[in-house]
Amino acid sequence: MSHLKQAGTFSLGDRSVNRMGYGAMQLAGPGVFGPPKDHAAAVAVLRAALEAGVNHIDTSDFYGPHVTNRIIREALHPYAEDLVIVTKVGALRGDDASWNPAQSPAELEQAVHDNLRNLGLDVLDVVNLRIMGDVHAPSEGSIEPQFSALATLQQKGLIRHLGLSNATLTQVAEAQRIASVVCVQNQFNLAHREDDALVDALARRGIAYVPFFPLGGFSPLQSQTLSDVAARLGVTPMQVALAWLLARAPNILLIPGTSSLGHLLENLAVAELQLDQNVMAELGSIGKG
């Protein structure tokens, strides 16, 4: 099915991907910890995503940990030539499912090798440095030691492209003095608009912006305006929220995650959903309350 191409493409380094991608986080167990409730369903969702035209998958070896990458390998290896798998490093999971910083050069190198092994790859397409300032909000601070460590691994041929997650514009600029940044992955959705200026700044530089929690994450979006628009258009509120992101800027790449085949197809159908200027203005008021 080629309908995903209706949402356009954007570049991740030297690769072009459909703007509607897939995030693998929800393939792990509850709290992104342990195995999925239905392993066969997780494999089926990944295969269905690729059959529908998805060629950009977002993952991390700290999902599970190790769970989502091993499922991706089982479901999709050997990988399609046009598939870009983006992973992230910078955290480790505790036995209590906690998310702990793992930002030393040795820990980052170990994480890269873990991703390579569990995905069954010789080189990683894109590796994002997950900055662990605040849990979901970027905070200022130098990232030179961490990003330099990843740039060294890039020079060794283990990584093709580098990105940042949970980053500020200052940190993007600092990283770019070390090595090229092809994407930034931060929290952004209809209700959380703190990155409006960053999205536009990156668009001017040809850098992809990949919103995590595009539907609100652990606190799903709830808005009467969103519900009203969805009812008028005959689609779900979540579909409208994703379509708003696609229309918001050309450099936005979507990676909504799900472990359900039905939700996957619902998400991917957004590629064909066009929002006019009036609807965009109406929705744009949600995050400014």
N, C-alpha and C positions, 0 to 999 in steps of 0.2 A: 504494500500500500504506500502510495507516494503522498498521501494527504498531509503528512508532517511537513513537507516542503512548503506548504502554503504559509507556514509561520516564518519561512526564511532560514538562512544559515548565518553563521558567524564563525570567525576563525579562533582557534586555540593554537597559538603559535603557527606552525606551518600546516595545520590540519583544519579542514572546514567541517563543522558539525551542524546537524539540524538543531534549531533553537529549542525544540522540545526534546528533552532528554529524560533520564531516569536516575533517581537516587536510591541506592541500595540499603540505606540505613535500616529501614523497616523489615528487611529480610531476617534480621536477628530476632532474638526473643524479646520479651517485655523489657522495657528500659534499655533497649539496644544491648542486651546482655544474654549470653547463652544461645542455644540453638532455637530455630523457629518452631512454632507449634506444628506446622505442616511443611516438612522439608520438600516433599514433592511439589507442593503448590509454589514454593519459593523458586524452584527450578523452572516451573512452568511459566511463571510471571516473567522471568528474565528472558526466556526464549520467545515469549509472545511480544515483549518489548522490541526485540530485534526484528522479529517478523513484521512488526508494524512500522519499521523504519528508524527506530532509535539507534543512533550511532555515538552517543555520549552517555557513559555511565559514571556516576560518582560513587565512590566507596571509601573505605579506610580499613586498615587492619585492626584498628581499635574498636570497630563495630563487632561486638560479640564477646571478646576479641577473636579475631581470625575467622569468625563465622561467615560473614558476607563474602569475603574474598574467596574462601574455599567453595562456597556455593556458586559464585560467578565462574570459577574455573571449571567446576563440574558441569555447569549448564552450557557454557559457551566456548570452552577451549576445544580445539584451536580457534582462535578469534578471527572474526571477519576482518578483512584488510582495512575497512573504513571505520572500524570501531575504535573510539578513543576512550580509554579508561583513566579517569582522574582519581587520584587518591590523596590522602593528607596524612601528615605526620606531626608529632609534637605533643602527644598525650599517650598515657598508658591507663589501662583499667585496673582498678584494685579488685581484690577478691570479693569486696562488698559492692561491686559495680560502680564504684566512684570513678571520676574522671580526674586523673592526676597529670600535672605537667611532666613532660619527658623531652627536655629541650637542649640537653647537652649535645655536643657533636657526636659523642659515642652513641647516645640514645637515638639520635636522628638517623645515624648510619645503620644502626640495628633495625630501626623501623623500615627503612628503605629495603633492606635485605629481607625482612619479614614479608613485606608487600610483594617483592619479586618472587619469593618462594611460594607464597600462598596463591598468588594469581597465575603462577606458571609462566612468568615472563623473564626475558633477559634484560629488558630496559623498560622503565615506566614512562608512559606518555607524558603525564603531567603530575607533579607532586606539589601540593599546597602545604606551606608551613602554617599550621594551626597555632595562632598566637594565643597564649593562655592568660591574657590580662584579666578580663572579666569573663564570666561564663558565656554570655551571649552578646555582650556589648564590647566593642573595641575600646582599648585604652592606650594612651600614648606610652612610649618607651622604646628604646633602641632594640632592633632585632638583628643587628649586624652580625653577632656571633653565630646565631642560628642559620640565617640566610646564607652566610658565607660557607657554612658547613655543607649546606645543600648544593651550593654552587660548585663546590669541590667535587661532590658526587656526580654532578652534571658533567663536569669536565672529564671525569673518569669514564663517562659513557653509560652510567646507570640510570640517568634521568634525561629525557629529551627537553622538557619545558618545566618552568617553575611558576608557582602562583602563591597567593597569600589567602589566609582565612582569618576572619575576625580582625581586620586591619583598618588603620586610619590612612588618610591620604599622605600624611607625613611618613608613615611606615612604607607605603608604596614607593614614594620618592627615594627613601633610603635604600630599599631593596633594589630599585632600578639602577642605582649607582654601582651595584655589585653584579647583577645579572638581569636579563630581561624578565619582566613579569607579564605572563599571558592572561592571567585571570585573577579576580578577587572574589572571594566567597564570604559574604556577610549576611546577617539577618536583615531581611527587607520584605515587606509585604504591604498591603493596602493600609494597615493600621500602624505599621512601624516604618516611618518614613525618614528616619534620621540620616539615611545615606543618600537622600535626593541629590545633593550637590556632588557627592562622590560618584554616583552612577553617571552623571553627565560629564564629569571630569575624565572618567575612564573612557567614555564613549569617544570623546575628542582625541584620545590617545590610541584608539583601536584596541583597547583592553576589554576582555569579556568580564561582565559582572554576573555572578551566579548567586541568586538569593537562596539562602537556606531558610527553612521554616516559611516557605512561600504562602502557606495556608495558616500560619500562626503557630505551628509546632505543637507544643504541649498545651497551649491555650488557644484553641481554634478561633478563627475570626468569627465575630458575631456582630452584625450590623443590620439594622432595619433597611437602610439604603441599599446595601448589598442584596438583601433578600428581595426587595422590591424590584430592583433591576433584573435579577435572575428570573423572577416570576414573569416579567414582561417579555423577556427573551426566550422563555421556555427552556431554560437550562438550570443547573444547580448553582447555588451561591459560590461554591468552590471553583466551578468552571469559570465564572465571571472573574473571580479573584486572580486566577492564573492568566486569563485573557488580558486583564488590566496590566499585568507585569510584562507580557509580550508586547503590548502596545506602548508601554511606558518609555522604552528606549530600545534601539536596535541592537545594542550590545548585551542585552539581558538574555542569558541562557537559563532555561527552566529545568529543574531536576526534581519534580515532585516524586515522592516515594510512596509505595504501597506494597502490601503483600497479597492484594486481592486482584484477580484478573479483571473483574468488573470495574473496579476503581481505576485500574491502569488504562483501560480503553476509554473510560470517561475523561481521564486526564488528557490523553493523547488527542481526543476529539477537539480539544481547545484550539489546536492548530488551525482549525477552520472557522473559529468564532471571531467575527470582526466586531469591534466596538466603535461606534461613531463618536464624534467630538463631544456631543452633548452628554452621552453616557460617560465618557472619560472625565468630563468636568464634574458630573454628579458624583462619580466614584472618588474623584480626587479630593473631595471635601471630607472623606471619612477619616483620613489620617491627620487632619488639621484641627480636630476638636480639642 
